[in-house]
Amino acid sequence: MSTDQADRTRTGTIAGFDHVALPMEHTEAMIAFYRSLGLPLTESPHLVQVYLGSQMINFHRPELWQRDFSLRAPAARPPCGDFCLVWDGSEDSLRELLDRAGIEIEEGPVAREGGRQAAGSSVYVRDPDGNLVEFMTYLEEHSP
């Protein structure tokens, strides 16, 4: 183990995102949208949790964010999300999924560099609350 790695182990480091939280307006439509993408979710009285591998999106139900709830961004109102999901498949398979789900592509595919600092291709859609949802396909993972 290098000295730098040992220092990080002793002092700690940020390893990544665990979850993000967003207020939602159209609960049933949002649940249907994220289920149509094949994402597992759980529901509770105050939250809808959408799981993406080892991360999740907590969607706060209107009953939660519309009252005096301090553990959130105070000015956040739907739509306030703009996030990118990694698509583990080809651009064609993503288009097929979106078509089957009746989800309209707003833009794309367009060339982008993603969080992995690698070349990718992005497709943009909107969920029922109007949040921008980007799908990033990394090109090196799906080359012939």
C-alpha positions in Angstrom: 0.0 0.0 0.0 1.4 3.4 -1.0 1.8 6.2 1.6 -1.0 8.1 0.0 -3.3 5.1 0.1 -2.4 4.5 3.8 -3.1 8.2 4.6 -6.5 8.1 3.0 -7.4 4.9 4.9 -6.4 6.5 8.2 -8.1 9.8 7.7 -11.0 8.8 5.4 -12.1 10.0 2.0 -15.3 10.6 0.1 -16.0 7.4 -1.8 -19.0 8.5 -3.9 -22.7 9.2 -3.7 -25.0 7.1 -1.5 -28.2 8.9 -2.5 -29.7 12.1 -3.7 -33.1 13.4 -2.7 -35.6 15.4 -4.7 -39.2 16.6 -4.1 -41.8 15.0 -6.4 -45.2 16.3 -7.4 -46.9 13.5 -9.5 -46.4 10.5 -7.3 -48.2 7.8 -9.3 -46.8 8.9 -12.7 -43.3 9.1 -11.2 -43.6 5.5 -9.8 -44.8 4.2 -13.2 -42.0 6.1 -15.0 -39.1 4.7 -13.0 -40.7 1.2 -12.9 -41.0 1.3 -16.7 -37.2 1.7 -16.8 -36.8 -1.5 -14.9 -35.6 0.1 -11.7 -36.6 -1.4 -8.3 -38.3 0.9 -5.8 -39.8 0.9 -2.4 -42.5 3.1 -1.1 -43.1 4.5 2.4 -45.5 7.2 3.7 -43.0 10.0 3.0 -40.6 8.6 0.3 -40.3 6.7 -2.9 -36.9 5.2 -3.1 -35.6 4.3 -6.6 -32.5 2.0 -6.5 -29.7 2.3 -9.1 -27.1 -0.4 -8.1 -25.7 0.6 -4.8 -27.1 4.2 -5.0 -30.6 5.5 -4.8 -32.8 8.5 -5.4 -35.2 9.4 -2.6 -38.2 11.2 -4.0 -40.0 13.1 -1.2 -43.7 12.8 -1.5 -45.6 16.1 -1.6 -47.0 15.5 1.9 -43.4 15.7 3.1 -41.8 18.5 1.2 -44.8 20.8 1.3 -44.8 21.0 5.1 -42.1 22.4 7.4 -39.4 19.8 6.7 -36.0 21.2 7.3 -33.7 18.4 6.0 -33.9 19.4 2.4 -32.9 22.3 0.1 -35.4 25.0 1.2 -36.1 26.3 -2.3 -36.4 22.9 -4.0 -39.7 22.4 -5.9 -40.3 20.0 -8.8 -38.8 20.0 -11.3 -35.4 20.6 -9.8 -33.4 17.5 -10.7 -30.9 17.1 -13.5 -29.0 13.8 -13.2 -27.2 11.2 -15.3 -27.6 7.5 -15.2 -25.1 5.1 -16.7 -26.7 2.8 -19.3 -25.1 -0.6 -19.3 -26.1 -1.6 -22.8 -26.0 -0.3 -26.4 -27.6 2.9 -27.7 -30.0 0.7 -29.6 -31.1 -1.2 -26.5 -31.7 2.1 -24.7 -33.8 3.4 -27.5 -35.8 0.2 -27.5 -36.4 0.5 -23.7 -37.5 4.1 -24.0 -39.8 3.3 -26.9 -41.4 0.4 -25.0 -42.0 2.7 -22.0 -43.4 5.4 -24.2 -40.7 7.8 -23.1 -39.9 10.6 -25.6 -36.3 11.5 -26.2 -35.7 15.2 -25.8 -32.2 15.2 -27.2 -29.6 12.7 -28.3 -27.7 10.7 -28.7 -24.9 13.3 -28.4 -21.2 12.9 -27.7 -20.3 13.7 -24.1 -17.5 13.0 -21.6 -18.9 11.5 -18.4 -18.0 11.3 -14.8 -15.6 8.4 -15.6 -13.6 10.9 -17.7 -14.2 8.8 -20.7 -16.0 9.3 -24.0 -19.7 8.5 -24.0 -23.0 9.2 -25.7 -25.9 10.8 -23.9 -29.7 10.6 -24.4 -31.9 13.1 -22.5 -35.5 12.5 -21.4 -37.8 14.1 -18.8 -39.6 12.3 -16.1 -43.3 13.1 -15.3 -42.3 15.9 -12.9 -40.0 17.5 -15.5 -36.6 16.5 -14.1 -34.0 16.0 -16.7 -32.8 12.4 -16.8 -29.6 11.7 -18.9 -28.6 8.3 -19.9 -24.8 7.9 -20.5 -23.5 5.0 -22.6 -19.7 4.7 -22.3 -18.4 3.9 -25.8 -15.4 1.7 -24.8 -17.8 -0.7 -23.0 -20.0 -1.3 -26.0 -17.5 -1.3 -29.0 -17.6 -4.2 -31.4 
